[in-house]
Amino acid sequence: MKIIWSDFAINTLKEIYDYYKENATISVAKKIKSNIFTSTKPLLKNPDSGQIELNLESLNEEHRYLVESNYKIVYKQVTEGILITDVFDCRQDPIKINDENRKPSR
C-alpha cells in the first residue's frame, strides 16, 4: 500500500506553501508542508483511522479525512493504496469542499 497524491491535492498544498512562504517565512511554510505529509503516514497501517467526510458522502466514494492544524487532509482508499484528494482549509465554509469550481487556496 502507498500514499498517492491527486493533482488537485498537490496544487492545493503548493498554494498553502506559497502563501506561508510569502506571508510568513520559508521555515513556517516548510513546517506546515512537512506536518501535512507526516500526518498521512499512519494511513498506511490504519487506512480507516480518519473520520468519514460527511460533506462528500453524496459521491459514494467513502472519503475520509485527517486534521492537521487548520487543514483537513481528505482521502479515500483505492486499489493502489490511499489517494489524497484534497487539503482543505478548515477556516472556510465547509460546504465549499463540494464546489466543483473551487480552486486551491491558502
mmCIF file of the C-alpha atoms, coordinates in Angstrom:
data_MODEL
# 
_entry.id   MODEL 
# 
loop_
_atom_site.group_PDB 
_atom_site.id 
_atom_site.type_symbol 
_atom_site.label_atom_id 
_atom_site.label_alt_id 
_atom_site.label_comp_id 
_atom_site.label_asym_id 
_atom_site.label_entity_id 
_atom_site.label_seq_id 
_atom_site.pdbx_PDB_ins_code 
_atom_site.Cartn_x 
_atom_site.Cartn_y 
_atom_site.Cartn_z 
_atom_site.occupancy 
_atom_site.B_iso_or_equiv 
_atom_site.pdbx_formal_charge 
_atom_site.auth_seq_id 
_atom_site.auth_comp_id 
_atom_site.auth_asym_id 
_atom_site.auth_atom_id 
_atom_site.pdbx_PDB_model_num 
ATOM 1   C CA . MET A 1 1   ? 0.000   0.000  0.000  1.00 0.00 ? 1   MET A CA 1 
ATOM 2   C CA . LYS A 1 2   ? 1.205   3.511  -0.763 1.00 0.00 ? 2   LYS A CA 1 
ATOM 3   C CA . ILE A 1 3   ? 0.115   7.123  -0.436 1.00 0.00 ? 3   ILE A CA 1 
ATOM 4   C CA . ILE A 1 4   ? -0.844  8.749  -3.740 1.00 0.00 ? 4   ILE A CA 1 
ATOM 5   C CA . TRP A 1 5   ? -1.480  12.484 -4.110 1.00 0.00 ? 5   TRP A CA 1 
ATOM 6   C CA . SER A 1 6   ? -4.009  13.751 -6.658 1.00 0.00 ? 6   SER A CA 1 
ATOM 7   C CA . ASP A 1 7   ? -3.020  16.707 -8.821 1.00 0.00 ? 7   ASP A CA 1 
ATOM 8   C CA . PHE A 1 8   ? -5.642  18.811 -7.046 1.00 0.00 ? 8   PHE A CA 1 
ATOM 9   C CA . ALA A 1 9   ? -4.233  17.959 -3.598 1.00 0.00 ? 9   ALA A CA 1 
ATOM 10  C CA . ILE A 1 10  ? -0.681  18.687 -4.768 1.00 0.00 ? 10  ILE A CA 1 
ATOM 11  C CA . ASN A 1 11  ? -1.751  22.042 -6.191 1.00 0.00 ? 11  ASN A CA 1 
ATOM 12  C CA . THR A 1 12  ? -3.625  22.922 -3.011 1.00 0.00 ? 12  THR A CA 1 
ATOM 13  C CA . LEU A 1 13  ? -0.602  22.040 -0.888 1.00 0.00 ? 13  LEU A CA 1 
ATOM 14  C CA . LYS A 1 14  ? 1.602   24.155 -3.168 1.00 0.00 ? 14  LYS A CA 1 
ATOM 15  C CA . GLU A 1 15  ? -0.772  27.109 -2.731 1.00 0.00 ? 15  GLU A CA 1 
ATOM 16  C CA . ILE A 1 16  ? -0.621  26.688 1.048  1.00 0.00 ? 16  ILE A CA 1 
ATOM 17  C CA . TYR A 1 17  ? 3.189   26.540 0.937  1.00 0.00 ? 17  TYR A CA 1 
ATOM 18  C CA . ASP A 1 18  ? 3.450   29.589 -1.334 1.00 0.00 ? 18  ASP A CA 1 
ATOM 19  C CA . TYR A 1 19  ? 1.066   31.585 0.841  1.00 0.00 ? 19  TYR A CA 1 
ATOM 20  C CA . TYR A 1 20  ? 3.058   30.985 4.025  1.00 0.00 ? 20  TYR A CA 1 
ATOM 21  C CA . LYS A 1 21  ? 6.368   31.459 2.249  1.00 0.00 ? 21  LYS A CA 1 
ATOM 22  C CA . GLU A 1 22  ? 5.200   34.887 1.107  1.00 0.00 ? 22  GLU A CA 1 
ATOM 23  C CA . ASN A 1 23  ? 3.208   35.954 4.187  1.00 0.00 ? 23  ASN A CA 1 
ATOM 24  C CA . ALA A 1 24  ? 5.239   34.335 6.972  1.00 0.00 ? 24  ALA A CA 1 
ATOM 25  C CA . THR A 1 25  ? 8.627   32.699 6.443  1.00 0.00 ? 25  THR A CA 1 
ATOM 26  C CA . ILE A 1 26  ? 10.000  29.871 4.373  1.00 0.00 ? 26  ILE A CA 1 
ATOM 27  C CA . SER A 1 27  ? 10.624  27.864 7.553  1.00 0.00 ? 27  SER A CA 1 
ATOM 28  C CA . VAL A 1 28  ? 6.934   28.195 8.536  1.00 0.00 ? 28  VAL A CA 1 
ATOM 29  C CA . ALA A 1 29  ? 5.902   27.121 5.025  1.00 0.00 ? 29  ALA A CA 1 
ATOM 30  C CA . LYS A 1 30  ? 8.220   24.102 5.147  1.00 0.00 ? 30  LYS A CA 1 
ATOM 31  C CA . LYS A 1 31  ? 6.994   23.091 8.589  1.00 0.00 ? 31  LYS A CA 1 
ATOM 32  C CA . ILE A 1 32  ? 3.323   23.200 7.567  1.00 0.00 ? 32  ILE A CA 1 
ATOM 33  C CA . LYS A 1 33  ? 4.045   21.182 4.423  1.00 0.00 ? 33  LYS A CA 1 
ATOM 34  C CA . SER A 1 34  ? 6.130   18.661 6.344  1.00 0.00 ? 34  SER A CA 1 
ATOM 35  C CA . ASN A 1 35  ? 3.468   18.255 9.038  1.00 0.00 ? 35  ASN A CA 1 
ATOM 36  C CA . ILE A 1 36  ? 0.812   17.608 6.407  1.00 0.00 ? 36  ILE A CA 1 
ATOM 37  C CA . PHE A 1 37  ? 2.953   14.944 4.707  1.00 0.00 ? 37  PHE A CA 1 
ATOM 38  C CA . THR A 1 38  ? 3.899   13.339 8.026  1.00 0.00 ? 38  THR A CA 1 
ATOM 39  C CA . SER A 1 39  ? 0.290   13.176 9.213  1.00 0.00 ? 39  SER A CA 1 
ATOM 40  C CA . THR A 1 40  ? -0.625  10.919 6.275  1.00 0.00 ? 40  THR A CA 1 
ATOM 41  C CA . LYS A 1 41  ? 1.941   8.199  7.066  1.00 0.00 ? 41  LYS A CA 1 
ATOM 42  C CA . PRO A 1 42  ? -0.170  6.378  9.685  1.00 0.00 ? 42  PRO A CA 1 
ATOM 43  C CA . LEU A 1 43  ? -2.802  5.792  6.982  1.00 0.00 ? 43  LEU A CA 1 
ATOM 44  C CA . LEU A 1 44  ? -0.575  3.077  5.534  1.00 0.00 ? 44  LEU A CA 1 
ATOM 45  C CA . LYS A 1 45  ? -1.228  0.910  8.603  1.00 0.00 ? 45  LYS A CA 1 
ATOM 46  C CA . ASN A 1 46  ? -4.663  2.273  9.556  1.00 0.00 ? 46  ASN A CA 1 
ATOM 47  C CA . PRO A 1 47  ? -6.494  3.496  6.451  1.00 0.00 ? 47  PRO A CA 1 
ATOM 48  C CA . ASP A 1 48  ? -9.829  3.707  8.278  1.00 0.00 ? 48  ASP A CA 1 
ATOM 49  C CA . SER A 1 49  ? -8.449  5.885  11.070 1.00 0.00 ? 49  SER A CA 1 
ATOM 50  C CA . GLY A 1 50  ? -9.841  9.118  9.653  1.00 0.00 ? 50  GLY A CA 1 
ATOM 51  C CA . GLN A 1 51  ? -13.412 10.239 10.127 1.00 0.00 ? 51  GLN A CA 1 
ATOM 52  C CA . ILE A 1 52  ? -15.891 9.946  7.276  1.00 0.00 ? 52  ILE A CA 1 
ATOM 53  C CA . GLU A 1 53  ? -16.185 13.236 5.361  1.00 0.00 ? 53  GLU A CA 1 
ATOM 54  C CA . LEU A 1 54  ? -19.910 13.880 5.603  1.00 0.00 ? 54  LEU A CA 1 
ATOM 55  C CA . ASN A 1 55  ? -19.770 16.754 3.095  1.00 0.00 ? 55  ASN A CA 1 
ATOM 56  C CA . LEU A 1 56  ? -18.666 14.298 0.392  1.00 0.00 ? 56  LEU A CA 1 
ATOM 57  C CA . GLU A 1 57  ? -20.997 11.391 1.220  1.00 0.00 ? 57  GLU A CA 1 
ATOM 58  C CA . SER A 1 58  ? -23.120 12.116 -1.838 1.00 0.00 ? 58  SER A CA 1 
ATOM 59  C CA . LEU A 1 59  ? -20.193 10.993 -4.032 1.00 0.00 ? 59  LEU A CA 1 
ATOM 60  C CA . ASN A 1 60  ? -20.390 7.483  -2.512 1.00 0.00 ? 60  ASN A CA 1 
ATOM 61  C CA . GLU A 1 61  ? -16.608 7.139  -2.600 1.00 0.00 ? 61  GLU A CA 1 
ATOM 62  C CA . GLU A 1 62  ? -16.097 6.739  1.162  1.00 0.00 ? 62  GLU A CA 1 
ATOM 63  C CA . HIS A 1 63  ? -13.948 9.844  1.598  1.00 0.00 ? 63  HIS A CA 1 
ATOM 64  C CA . ARG A 1 64  ? -12.355 10.205 4.998  1.00 0.00 ? 64  ARG A CA 1 
ATOM 65  C CA . TYR A 1 65  ? -10.210 12.922 6.494  1.00 0.00 ? 65  TYR A CA 1 
ATOM 66  C CA . LEU A 1 66  ? -7.485  13.686 8.976  1.00 0.00 ? 66  LEU A CA 1 
ATOM 67  C CA . VAL A 1 67  ? -6.967  17.079 10.586 1.00 0.00 ? 67  VAL A CA 1 
ATOM 68  C CA . GLU A 1 68  ? -3.526  18.655 10.705 1.00 0.00 ? 68  GLU A CA 1 
ATOM 69  C CA . SER A 1 69  ? -3.517  22.159 12.183 1.00 0.00 ? 69  SER A CA 1 
ATOM 70  C CA . ASN A 1 70  ? -6.060  24.181 10.148 1.00 0.00 ? 70  ASN A CA 1 
ATOM 71  C CA . TYR A 1 71  ? -6.260  21.648 7.326  1.00 0.00 ? 71  TYR A CA 1 
ATOM 72  C CA . LYS A 1 72  ? -8.407  18.651 6.508  1.00 0.00 ? 72  LYS A CA 1 
ATOM 73  C CA . ILE A 1 73  ? -6.495  16.064 4.550  1.00 0.00 ? 73  ILE A CA 1 
ATOM 74  C CA . VAL A 1 74  ? -9.200  14.313 2.538  1.00 0.00 ? 74  VAL A CA 1 
ATOM 75  C CA . TYR A 1 75  ? -8.526  10.814 1.242  1.00 0.00 ? 75  TYR A CA 1 
ATOM 76  C CA . LYS A 1 76  ? -10.083 7.589  0.062  1.00 0.00 ? 76  LYS A CA 1 
ATOM 77  C CA . GLN A 1 77  ? -8.896  4.055  -0.413 1.00 0.00 ? 77  GLN A CA 1 
ATOM 78  C CA . VAL A 1 78  ? -8.222  2.931  -3.970 1.00 0.00 ? 78  VAL A CA 1 
ATOM 79  C CA . THR A 1 79  ? -6.801  -0.292 -5.355 1.00 0.00 ? 79  THR A CA 1 
ATOM 80  C CA . GLU A 1 80  ? -3.280  1.169  -5.474 1.00 0.00 ? 80  GLU A CA 1 
ATOM 81  C CA . GLY A 1 81  ? -3.350  2.500  -1.896 1.00 0.00 ? 81  GLY A CA 1 
ATOM 82  C CA . ILE A 1 82  ? -4.527  5.706  -0.225 1.00 0.00 ? 82  ILE A CA 1 
ATOM 83  C CA . LEU A 1 83  ? -5.419  8.591  -2.537 1.00 0.00 ? 83  LEU A CA 1 
ATOM 84  C CA . ILE A 1 84  ? -5.141  12.061 -1.001 1.00 0.00 ? 84  ILE A CA 1 
ATOM 85  C CA . THR A 1 85  ? -7.789  14.023 -2.893 1.00 0.00 ? 85  THR A CA 1 
ATOM 86  C CA . ASP A 1 86  ? -7.710  17.401 -1.154 1.00 0.00 ? 86  ASP A CA 1 
ATOM 87  C CA . VAL A 1 87  ? -6.106  19.526 1.521  1.00 0.00 ? 87  VAL A CA 1 
ATOM 88  C CA . PHE A 1 88  ? -8.947  21.743 2.688  1.00 0.00 ? 88  PHE A CA 1 
ATOM 89  C CA . ASP A 1 89  ? -8.548  24.821 4.875  1.00 0.00 ? 89  ASP A CA 1 
ATOM 90  C CA . CYS A 1 90  ? -10.999 24.291 7.756  1.00 0.00 ? 90  CYS A CA 1 
ATOM 91  C CA . ARG A 1 91  ? -11.358 28.047 8.209  1.00 0.00 ? 91  ARG A CA 1 
ATOM 92  C CA . GLN A 1 92  ? -13.505 28.097 5.057  1.00 0.00 ? 92  GLN A CA 1 
ATOM 93  C CA . ASP A 1 93  ? -17.214 27.361 4.899  1.00 0.00 ? 93  ASP A CA 1 
ATOM 94  C CA . PRO A 1 94  ? -17.348 23.526 4.992  1.00 0.00 ? 94  PRO A CA 1 
ATOM 95  C CA . ILE A 1 95  ? -19.818 23.410 2.116  1.00 0.00 ? 95  ILE A CA 1 
ATOM 96  C CA . LYS A 1 96  ? -17.073 24.765 -0.188 1.00 0.00 ? 96  LYS A CA 1 
ATOM 97  C CA . ILE A 1 97  ? -15.461 21.336 -0.160 1.00 0.00 ? 97  ILE A CA 1 
ATOM 98  C CA . ASN A 1 98  ? -18.168 20.312 -2.678 1.00 0.00 ? 98  ASN A CA 1 
ATOM 99  C CA . ASP A 1 99  ? -17.679 23.293 -5.008 1.00 0.00 ? 99  ASP A CA 1 
ATOM 100 C CA . GLU A 1 100 ? -16.608 21.932 -8.399 1.00 0.00 ? 100 GLU A CA 1 
ATOM 101 C CA . ASN A 1 101 ? -15.188 25.345 -9.303 1.00 0.00 ? 101 ASN A CA 1 
ATOM 102 C CA . ARG A 1 102 ? -13.104 25.654 -6.134 1.00 0.00 ? 102 ARG A CA 1 
ATOM 103 C CA . LYS A 1 103 ? -9.519  26.434 -6.803 1.00 0.00 ? 103 LYS A CA 1 
ATOM 104 C CA . PRO A 1 104 ? -6.698  25.675 -4.441 1.00 0.00 ? 104 PRO A CA 1 
ATOM 105 C CA . SER A 1 105 ? -6.318  28.372 -1.825 1.00 0.00 ? 105 SER A CA 1 
ATOM 106 C CA . ARG A 1 106 ? -4.172  29.002 1.192  1.00 0.00 ? 106 ARG A CA 1 
# 
